[in-house]
Amino acid sequence: MSNISDIAKYMIEKPSSIREIMNLMAEFKKNPEKFPRPLIYLAGGWPQDKPPEVLRRSLLNVLNDTKKWIKSAQYSPTIGYPEIREAIVEYEKEIFGRKIDSNQVIFGLGSTDQIGAVINAVVDLNEEIIMTAPGYLNYYRQAQFELKNKVKIKYWQIIDEEGSFSPNIDNLRNLISDKTKLIIITTPGNPEGIVWDDETINKIRDLAEEKGIYILLDLAYRAFIYREKPQYLSEPLKENEIISCTLSKELRIPGWRASYLLVPADLVRAIETIEQARILAPVSLIQVVLTEIFRDKEKLTEIKKFYKDGARLYATTAKKTAELLSEIPNLRILEPQGGFYVFFDISQYEKNSKKAWQELIYKYQVALAPGIDFNNFEGWLRLSFAPVIEDQDKLWEGIRRIKEYFQRKKIK
Ligand SMILES: Cc1ncc(COP(=O)(O)O)c(C=O)c1O
């Protein structure tokens, strides 16, 4: 232990809490007799429904075609084969109505890696990044890791005292200094499930442009939108904008590690050379399979249907989950508009979200995620219905246990 680096010590002190819950889950599985009943896992953001069949067919096609098979085994260029970059142009156009150029596309190994590369490409040591609070829990650790713990993270509060989503642009402006290099926005949001509207995104874009900083839009949940779709999902890339698109959620392939970035042409070379050092190249097999699909209109039609059906199922589940949680007195539920999370305020019962999280796990065997982990947003909990999307009895039983927990807990 004594010989490890300072940054390794820091990472050990601050492990990813969702990954830690996975360890706990393994403990439940290994020693079920230690616990009164099976744990209902509503913590992680991993959709458990199947990927579209067209993926399996295309994969088999590649395996059975000697030329494609060989290509799928070779190193690709660091930013991906030209074919996948061009096929992504088609995918963006057909599925989201966005017009982009293939030289703005960088194929990658999952958005976790690619966001790390973006941070390296636009932020220097001792500079600043603005993130939302609440916000996706891994950005903070990623930024600290990439910049050796020498980066200042400023939080922009996007939920007000009344528990409403209300991002205030003046507050954002006040956070910006001449050291600020990047603003990260997730829409639909994780954990709060809000689809940011065009007006707010345009104001942030204008402000970022005025100040000469980049805005990173993380669209991990764009295929799960339950309200009118905002324009920015289909607009061409702006000059100071970086868009992160992971295929983990939309294609239900988190284990394949596939994603792409849309970046202004002048950033491509920076990210390419950084990724040469970080990953060398993304996975070729996945690129070849996805190229088969993305440049074929019929296959894209299947994908479109898959997204439409999926969004309907997720929307109904989100609505019912939020309704059931609203039956618990004195909780404040943020109505989800997209994604697969329901974020709710428990502060009238318990301000310490980790305490409530622990009590729910150990006394009621329901695993949620505590607000404190989402950029220090205390007094809230996040429920993820993705792990039980196809096994919804577990979800309703989980909510029944949550109700029981709050019934027994006194209001403070
Ligand atoms: C907002 C957001 N961005 C990025 C990721 C990571 O995605 P990937 O599987 O592409 O690394 C997640 C995963 O949950 C996420 O919620």
The ligand as a Gaussian input file, in Angstrom:
#p B3LYP/6-31G(d) Opt

LIG

0 1
 C      -24.874000      10.213000     -17.728000
 C      -23.985000       9.058000     -17.995000
 N      -22.915000       9.230000     -18.785000
 C      -22.084000       8.220000     -19.032000
 C      -22.270000       6.971000     -18.491000
 C      -21.282000       5.876000     -18.789000
 O      -21.599000       5.235000     -19.960000
 P      -20.627000       4.232000     -20.736000
 O      -21.184000       2.878000     -20.562000
 O      -20.692000       4.689000     -22.162000
 O      -19.262000       4.371000     -20.193000
 C      -23.362000       6.751000     -17.655000
 C      -23.568000       5.431000     -17.040000
 O      -24.431000       5.199000     -16.248000
 C      -24.240000       7.829000     -17.406000
 O      -25.298000       7.686000     -16.608000

